[in-house]
Amino acid sequence: APDGTTIDLAFTDGSGGTPDQRNFAAIQGHIIVSDDNLASLEGDFGFQVTTNTTTNTTTILAGAANVSAVLGDSNTNLTISGASLGVLINKGAGAATYALVANGGTDSLNGLGDLTLTGSNLSVKINTTGTPVTDNGLATGNPLTVPVAGGQSVVLDFRSTDTANVEDIEGSATIAFHSFATVSGNFSFTKTVDTANHLLKLLVGADQVNVFWGAPDQSFGLTVSNGQLLLALYEDTSASPAPDSYALEVSGTAGLKAFGEISASGNFDARLSTGTPAGISSESISVGGSAHTLNITPNTPVSVSVTGASIQFGNFATINRDLSLQKTDVVASGASQVTQEIFTISGTVDATVGLKENSTLTAGISLTGVSFGLLVQKD
């Protein structure tokens, strides 16, 4: 070296179980890239390239940690912070295969007017290598790691999916539609290819979903808590494919917010399925590390139920049974935003009207099987 010190260069040759470093290149460092009109990127990176002369296969490992990125201009953009990425690429005589793991850190979508999106713990996993990406090629092995600058590393862990061809996205997100609704929860999207049965499958899941449907300031409206969405979509990839099909289930607990003396609660469940592939009666959908079961009955028409519905009007009246709800937004002539919100609730109900003491009707009337309608509006 220029200062007179000696730097030893030692590479293993693959004998004795050591890696073959005779055809090996590695680069690590901190990189900052900026284009004021398009994007900026900063983070710690690492790259490795190895060649197996026996199988004539080149393997590329690339990783990044502590990544911050802005995609778009200063007004409209996707902002990412605290992200990491690991990629393995194998290229032999045939087509290249790869495995990818990306953790998105904290993400936000900006500059789209009334639509905003923020996310955290976003995870993307793709594997087309036909292996679990481990040191011994088996699901019982240790996952490969990609070294990056600063002594850090990114782990490529596909042991749970073994050799499957898989694309998986999971994370937590909040989506807000300024004058309509806010939705938050844990989400997952998993795509698998079953070449033996000529089937492409997309599984979508969401749990711990909270929804607000009403005023932009969330002072008045319909709420949904502890919601769950399970969706399976199927595509027949055979030479004579059957029509695409799907199965869906949505459930949660609903209530009303800031309706004065009126309070309400109830559980809802909606199901629908078309001609799903033969032999599939259920799917296990993972969301946030928890497995949820979607039970499937092919060719089931839309089924929506609201059970345990209860509306309380102060201490004067109570309405129980199944109900339907509808919301209408009114925009006054010349206005650009909603000027009035109307909620309509209807159904065949049981009701009690009168004086109560300790939740017991002491004087009044009880009605069974009554046609009920309620309209509530806010200007």
C-alpha positions in Angstrom: 0.0 0.0 0.0 1.2 3.6 -0.4 1.9 4.0 3.3 4.2 1.0 3.3 1.8 -1.5 5.0 1.2 -5.0 3.5 -2.2 -6.2 2.5 -2.6 -10.0 2.3 -4.8 -11.4 -0.4 -6.1 -14.9 0.4 -8.9 -16.7 -1.4 -10.2 -20.2 -0.8 -10.4 -22.7 -3.6 -13.4 -24.7 -2.7 -11.6 -27.6 -1.0 -12.5 -28.8 2.4 -16.0 -27.4 2.2 -14.8 -23.8 1.7 -16.4 -21.5 -1.0 -14.6 -21.3 -4.3 -13.3 -17.7 -4.4 -11.0 -18.1 -7.4 -13.7 -16.6 -9.7 -15.1 -14.0 -7.3 -15.7 -10.2 -7.2 -17.2 -8.1 -4.5 -18.0 -4.4 -4.1 -19.4 -2.6 -1.0 -20.1 1.0 -0.2 -22.4 3.9 0.4 -24.1 5.3 -2.7 -26.0 8.5 -3.3 -27.7 9.0 -6.7 -29.9 12.0 -7.5 -31.9 13.2 -10.5 -33.9 16.3 -9.6 -36.4 15.6 -12.3 -37.0 11.9 -11.5 -35.6 10.3 -8.4 -33.1 10.2 -5.6 -31.6 7.2 -3.9 -29.2 6.7 -1.0 -28.1 3.7 1.0 -25.5 1.0 1.9 -24.9 -1.5 -0.9 -23.0 -4.7 -1.6 -22.5 -6.8 -4.8 -20.9 -10.2 -5.2 -20.3 -12.2 -8.4 -19.1 -15.8 -8.5 -18.6 -18.3 -11.3 -18.7 -22.0 -11.0 -16.4 -23.3 -13.7 -17.7 -26.9 -13.3 -21.4 -26.1 -14.0 -20.6 -22.9 -16.0 -23.0 -21.0 -13.8 -22.7 -17.4 -12.7 -24.3 -16.2 -9.5 -24.9 -12.6 -8.6 -25.7 -11.5 -5.1 -26.8 -7.8 -4.6 -28.0 -6.2 -1.4 -28.9 -2.8 0.0 -29.7 -1.5 3.5 -30.7 1.8 5.1 -32.2 2.8 1.7 -34.0 6.1 1.3 -35.6 6.9 -2.0 -37.9 9.4 -3.6 -39.5 8.4 -6.9 -41.2 11.3 -8.7 -40.9 15.0 -8.6 -41.1 17.4 -5.6 -44.9 17.5 -5.8 -46.0 14.0 -6.7 -43.9 11.1 -5.5 -43.4 7.9 -3.6 -41.1 8.3 -0.6 -39.4 5.3 1.0 -37.2 5.3 4.1 -35.4 2.6 6.0 -35.7 0.0 3.2 -33.5 -3.1 2.5 -33.1 -5.3 -0.5 -31.5 -8.7 -1.3 -31.3 -10.3 -4.7 -29.8 -13.6 -6.0 -29.5 -14.2 -9.7 -28.4 -17.5 -11.2 -27.4 -17.7 -14.9 -26.4 -21.0 -16.6 -27.0 -22.4 -20.0 -30.8 -21.7 -19.7 -32.8 -18.7 -18.7 -31.7 -16.8 -15.6 -33.6 -17.4 -12.4 -33.7 -15.2 -9.3 -34.8 -14.7 -5.8 -35.6 -11.3 -4.2 -36.5 -10.1 -0.7 -37.3 -6.4 -0.2 -38.4 -4.8 3.1 -39.9 -1.4 2.4 -39.4 0.4 5.8 -41.8 3.3 5.8 -43.5 4.4 2.6 -45.8 7.2 1.6 -47.6 8.3 -1.6 -47.8 12.1 -2.0 -49.3 14.7 -4.3 -52.4 12.8 -5.5 -54.9 15.3 -4.1 -57.6 13.6 -2.0 -55.9 10.2 -2.2 -53.1 9.5 0.3 -51.3 6.2 1.2 -48.8 5.5 4.0 -47.3 2.1 4.6 -44.9 0.3 7.0 -43.2 -3.1 7.2 -43.8 -3.7 3.5 -42.2 -7.0 2.4 -41.8 -8.3 -1.1 -40.6 -11.9 -1.8 -40.1 -13.4 -5.2 -38.5 -16.8 -6.0 -38.1 -18.4 -9.4 -35.0 -20.5 -8.7 -36.8 -23.7 -7.9 -34.8 -23.9 -4.6 -35.4 -22.6 -1.0 -32.3 -20.4 -1.5 -30.2 -22.1 1.3 -26.6 -23.1 1.7 -27.5 -26.8 1.0 -30.4 -26.4 -1.3 -32.9 -27.8 1.2 -35.5 -26.1 3.4 -33.6 -27.4 6.4 -30.5 -25.4 5.4 -29.4 -21.9 6.4 -30.8 -19.0 4.2 -28.2 -17.2 2.0 -27.2 -13.8 3.1 -26.0 -10.8 1.1 -23.2 -8.7 2.8 -23.6 -4.9 2.4 -21.5 -1.9 3.6 -21.0 -1.3 7.3 -20.9 -5.0 8.3 -24.6 -5.4 7.6 -26.3 -8.2 5.7 -29.7 -8.9 4.1 -31.2 -12.4 4.5 -32.9 -14.3 1.6 -35.2 -16.6 3.6 -37.5 -18.8 1.5 -37.5 -21.9 3.7 -41.3 -21.7 4.4 -42.2 -21.9 0.7 -39.4 -24.4 -0.1 -39.1 -24.8 -3.9 -42.3 -23.1 -4.9 -42.4 -20.5 -7.6 -43.8 -17.6 -5.4 -44.5 -13.9 -5.5 -45.5 -12.5 -2.1 -46.2 -8.9 -0.9 -47.2 -8.1 2.7 -47.4 -5.0 4.9 -49.5 -2.5 6.8 -51.1 0.4 5.1 -53.5 3.3 5.5 -55.4 4.6 2.5 -57.4 7.8 2.8 -60.0 9.1 0.4 -60.5 12.7 1.6 -64.2 13.0 1.2 -65.1 9.4 1.3 -63.3 6.9 3.5 -60.2 5.8 5.4 -59.0 2.2 5.4 -56.1 0.8 7.4 -54.9 -2.7 8.2 -52.4 -5.5 7.4 -52.4 -6.7 3.8 -50.9 -9.6 1.8 -50.7 -10.6 -1.9 -49.3 -14.0 -2.8 -49.0 -15.4 -6.4 -48.1 -19.0 -7.0 -47.7 -20.9 -10.3 -48.8 -24.6 -10.3 -47.3 -25.8 -13.6 -48.4 -29.5 -13.0 -52.1 -28.5 -12.8 -51.9 -25.6 -15.2 -53.1 -23.1 -12.6 -52.0 -19.6 -11.6 -53.3 -18.5 -8.2 -53.4 -15.1 -6.5 -54.3 -15.0 -2.8 -55.2 -11.7 -1.2 -55.7 -11.2 2.5 -56.3 -8.4 5.0 -56.9 -8.4 8.7 -57.1 -5.9 11.6 -58.8 -3.7 9.0 -60.4 -0.5 10.3 -62.6 1.6 8.0 -64.2 5.0 8.4 -66.9 5.9 6.0 -68.3 9.4 6.4 -67.2 13.0 7.1 -63.6 14.0 6.0 -62.7 14.9 9.6 -64.0 11.5 10.8 -66.5 13.3 13.2 -69.5 11.6 11.8 -70.0 8.3 9.9 -69.9 4.5 9.8 -67.1 2.6 11.3 -65.8 -0.9 10.7 -63.4 -2.5 13.2 -61.5 -5.8 13.3 -62.4 -6.4 9.6 -61.1 -9.2 7.5 -60.9 -9.8 3.8 -59.9 -13.1 2.1 -59.8 -13.4 -1.7 -58.6 -16.2 -4.0 -58.4 -15.7 -7.8 -57.6 -18.5 -10.2 -56.5 -18.6 -13.8 -56.5 -21.8 -15.9 -53.2 -21.8 -18.0 -53.9 -25.0 -19.9 -54.3 -25.1 -23.7 -58.1 -25.0 -23.4 -58.6 -22.8 -20.3 -61.7 -22.6 -18.3 -63.0 -19.1 -17.4 -61.2 -17.3 -14.5 -62.8 -17.8 -11.1 -62.6 -16.4 -7.6 -63.9 -16.7 -4.0 -64.3 -13.9 -1.6 -65.2 -13.4 2.1 -65.4 -10.0 3.9 -66.4 -9.6 7.6 -66.1 -7.2 10.5 -67.9 -5.3 13.3 -69.8 -2.1 12.3 -70.9 0.9 14.3 -72.0 4.5 14.1 -69.9 7.5 15.3 -71.3 10.9 16.5 -74.9 10.4 15.6 -76.0 12.2 18.8 -78.3 10.1 20.9 -78.3 7.3 18.3 -75.8 4.5 18.7 -75.5 1.2 16.7 -73.5 -2.0 16.4 -73.5 -5.2 14.5 -71.5 -7.9 12.8 -71.5 -8.3 9.0 -70.3 -11.0 6.7 -70.3 -11.1 2.9 -69.4 -14.2 0.7 -69.2 -14.9 -3.0 -67.6 -17.5 -5.2 -67.7 -18.5 -8.9 -66.7 -21.8 -10.5 -63.5 -22.4 -8.6 -61.1 -25.2 -9.7 -62.1 -28.8 -8.9 -60.6 -30.2 -5.7 -60.1 -26.8 -4.0 -62.4 -26.4 -1.0 -60.3 -24.0 1.1 -57.2 -21.8 1.0 -54.8 -20.8 3.8 -54.0 -17.1 3.4 -51.2 -15.6 5.5 -51.5 -12.0 6.7 -49.1 -10.4 9.1 -47.7 -13.8 10.0 -51.1 -15.3 10.9 -52.9 -17.9 8.7 -56.5 -17.4 7.9 -58.8 -20.0 6.2 -61.0 -19.1 3.3 -63.7 -21.9 2.9 -64.9 -22.2 -0.6 -68.2 -23.5 -2.0 -68.1 -23.2 -5.8 -70.8 -21.1 -7.6 -72.1 -19.5 -4.4 -74.1 -16.3 -5.3 -73.6 -13.1 -3.3 -74.5 -13.6 0.4 -74.5 -10.6 2.7 -75.6 -10.8 6.4 -75.7 -8.4 9.3 -76.2 -10.2 12.5 -76.7 -8.9 16.0 -77.6 -5.4 14.7 -78.8 -3.1 17.4 -79.7 0.6 17.2 -80.3 2.5 20.4 -82.1 5.9 20.6 -81.0 7.2 23.9 -83.1 5.6 26.7 -86.3 5.7 24.7 -86.2 3.1 22.0 -84.2 0.1 20.8 -84.3 -1.7 17.4 -82.8 -5.1 16.9 -82.4 -7.5 14.0 -80.8 -7.5 10.5 -80.4 -4.2 8.7 -79.1 -2.7 5.4 -77.1 0.6 5.1 -76.6 3.0 2.3 -74.7 6.3 2.2 -75.4 9.2 -0.3 -73.2 12.2 -0.9 -74.8 15.4 -2.1 -72.8 18.0 -3.9 -74.6 21.4 -4.2 -74.8 23.1 -7.5 -71.5 24.9 -8.2 -69.7 23.1 -5.3 -66.6 21.0 -5.9 -66.9 18.9 -2.6 -69.6 17.1 -0.8 -72.0 19.5 1.0 -74.3 17.0 2.6 -74.1 13.4 3.7 -77.1 11.1 4.0 -77.2 7.7 5.7 -80.2 5.5 5.1 -80.8 2.4 7.3 -83.6 0.0 6.6 -84.8 -3.5 7.4 -87.5 -5.7 9.1 -86.9 -5.4 12.8 -88.0 -5.9 16.4 -88.4 -2.7 18.4 -89.2 -1.5 21.9 -90.4 2.0 22.6 -91.0 3.4 26.1 -89.4 3.8 29.5 -86.7 1.5 30.6 -85.1 0.7 34.0 -81.9 -1.3 34.1 -82.4 -2.2 30.4 -85.9 -3.6 31.2 -89.0 -2.0 29.5 -91.2 -0.9 32.3 -93.8 1.1 30.3 -94.2 1.2 26.5 -94.8 -1.1 23.6 -92.9 -4.0 21.9 -93.1 -4.6 18.1 -92.1 -7.6 16.1 -91.4 -7.9 12.4 -91.8 -4.1 11.8 -90.7 -2.5 8.5 -88.1 0.1 9.6 -86.4 3.0 7.9 -84.1 5.7 9.2 -82.5 8.7 7.4 -79.8 10.7 9.1 -78.1 13.6 7.3 -75.4 16.1 8.1 -74.8 19.4 6.3 
